[in-house]
Amino acid sequence: MNKFYMGRGFSLIEVLVVVAVIGILAAIAYPSYQGSVAKSRRADAQSALAGLAQAMERHFTENNTYESAIAGTAPQPPIIFPTQAPLDGSTKFYNLIVQTVTPTTYTLRATPIGGQAGDGNVELTSTGIKRWDRGNDGFGATDNCWSSKC
């Protein structure tokens, strides 16, 4: 018998145990990864809403009304800002709309689409109120912030 052959390699049982451990770790990690991806996409939508709010304020400064920032009556996409988020990149996960508008107030909404659908709408008002419909069941009393820690 060759003295260099003894003790080399892995048995089938050892390989199966390693594959099983990797499978268990992947099953635990994947949902966490998906949650992180959804959270980062929502953060992009929140950032886009903040940018739209700045555009609305600039528009108000120039025109003394918010109403002309959309074509027609609300809800409508804005004509003064991009209509989808994220603002850069080709895959979009939120539609941006002006949900309500008066000459002196507005409510902006990011509605999830595509791979983000079902995550709940995100809103920002002219008074700075931030809401996330995290249950995707209509805005309730517990939805008055953008963070899942509220």
Long-range contacts (C-beta under 8 A, 24 or more apart in sequence): 38-116, 38-119, 39-148, 41-86, 41-93, 41-94, 41-115, 41-116, 41-119, 42-116, 42-119, 42-122, 42-132, 42-146, 44-85, 44-86, 44-87, 44-93, 44-94, 45-85, 45-86, 45-93, 45-94, 45-96, 45-110, 45-112, 45-122, 46-110, 46-122, 46-124, 46-130, 46-146, 47-85, 48-82, 48-85, 48-86, 48-87, 48-94, 48-96, 48-110, 49-85, 49-96, 49-108, 49-109, 49-110, 49-122, 49-123, 49-124, 50-124, 51-81, 51-87, 52-78, 52-81, 52-96, 52-108, 52-124, 53-108, 53-124, 53-126, 55-80, 55-81, 56-80, 56-81, 56-98, 56-106, 56-108, 56-126, 64-103, 65-103, 65-104, 66-98, 66-101, 66-102, 66-103, 66-104, 66-105, 66-106, 66-126, 67-101, 67-102, 67-103, 69-98, 69-101, 69-106, 70-98, 70-101, 74-98, 74-99, 74-100, 74-101, 75-99, 75-100, 75-109, 85-110, 91-115, 94-122, 99-123, 122-146
